[in-house]
């Protein structure tokens, strides 16, 4: 525990140093990426290469086209991935990694903007770079002071800072985020009600004066366990659920839908997140919500059932 805490303390102190050291070069790097007509090509060797892959993936998933270029493979033909339309983001803690020489030379030969990230301003990488992002000369957190630990944490954090700054400049929204994350839990959390709802032609709807015999048949035929009650104008005025049926068992078949329905039921707009709809269902202890666009009055546009949300991967808690 003592060793673990020491590592975290050393790295946290280094991150605080990095925060204080950010200056105009960071803003210049963000602007260069904003102006890029192609991709941000991120490169690094060894542990810096692993960090470079993660930074490229983060950029790509947050609205900035990016890819990783392995410097060793670059020397054997992959330099063709790096074009005049691109911006190179090259990582090296020492700034003198030999395998980066061909990547650096390629950017200089073809006038490709080069953003260098290293801890030594006098290093070959930062001397060649158009924009130099200097990492603090903080000690590595490993016991022998050599294994990349603090340095990779700093580089990773700097990559995150660039990505988030770019998101803000691009006004990157949750809707944009969903486009790049359609799968898994992230995608499910950003699905909208309109993406999951059943359309109008599948809705279980009855008139206010519909006999309960007819209403029960409609509930059974549609299979949602509910029926919406609409007035003469087609607006939703109530909902009949299993609970309403149980509360009105006495003389049920002698009544009409309007007498049994729960008035002013909870509804959800089509542009709301399905996660919000599921939360509302849990709060109201119901299994379905009719979808209504407030801008169009109370006409039901669709229906969202709890099973639709669960099938999409939403968490019911």
Secondary structure by P-SEA (a helix, b strand, c coil): caaaaaaaaaaaaaaaaaaaaccaaaaaaaaaaaaccccbbbbbcaaaaaaaaaaaaaaaaacbbbbbbcaaaaaacccccccccbbbbbbbcccccccaaaaaaaaaaaccbbbbbcccccccccccccccccccccccccccccccaaaaaaaaaaaaaaaaaaaaaacccaaaaaaaccccaaaaaacccccccccccccccccccccaaaaaaaaaaacccbbbbbcccccccccccaaaaaaccccccccccccccccccccccccccaaaaaaaaaaacccbbbbbcccccccccccccaaaaaaaccccc
